[in-house]
């Protein structure tokens, strides 16, 4: 096991209430599997344990961010992250008509707070700040963080059908559930989840989805046994956002690789990991509903998803800083309106 990964046996055990919640999540997943005939794709499993109403990791009330949670994102560490983004966001707003900011998955609201403060200090006008948030707990934290915001702040349950301004996704794509594809012995399989005697486990089945198989065939190294993610959902999300973009740009900030590195022959087990109490582990069945699950982003696929749409372009730039060498920022723009590519803040 790589040195940065934690042995599940060494992880701090959840308390009785958390354990009971995790068992409710596991029972829900087992029911979903049984209703589906005994097997579901891993993409469905991850969707249930992260987003099932009232149960999933991101929609239940447990702490996720900060010292009491499972991970920390850059905006939680310093307001300089939002301050760094203020200049490109101001340029994006100048290239739009409505001058609005839309943030998907705003976490604790730390990015919104620091960004709005920096823009106000610079005298940048903003019509409104909209947040798309599925977590009731995080929505309340955002309301508290933005109680003194100088612009109207609105919360949305779903992505707006049209957006005109700066659209921000900070570490959102990595939380979109991917499919797991296996190439072994010349066969193409989809890795899913079943359960035996109440225990959740991986189970592989022939890959019948022709589109998914074609994507894997085009991306995986040839002639080798290989397991990795294909995140059609993340690609679809970016395409949908791009179609809804009337003016301005979408900024995508996440950890990932260009395709040649994502599907490098030496990365033969994929990038899927879990985060629990600031430890990284590789068991997706560890305490369902209590542990975050995430996979890196194939930025080549994201760029292709945006660029195949008429009048939309996406550029990505790798940060030269070694500490953030896998942290990329892309800008999706309407061609002819705002040609902008910005590096991820260090």
ABEGO torsion letter per residue (X at the ends): XBAABBBAAABBBBBAAAAAAAAAAAAAAAAAAAAAGGBBBAAAAAAAAAABBGABAAABABBABEAABABBBAAAABAAAAAAAAAAAAAAAAABAAGBBBBBGAEAGAAAAAAAAAAAAAGBBBABBBBBBABAAAAAAAAAAAAABABBBBBBABBBABBBEBBBBBGAAAABBBBBBBBBGGBBBBBBBBBBGGBBBBBBBBBABAAAAAAAAAABBBGBBBBBBBBAAAAAAAAAAAAABABEBBBBBBBBBBAAAAABAABAAEABBBBBGGBBBABAABGBGABBBBBBBBAAAAAAAAAABBGBBBBBBBBABAAAAABBBBBBBBBGABBBBBBBBX
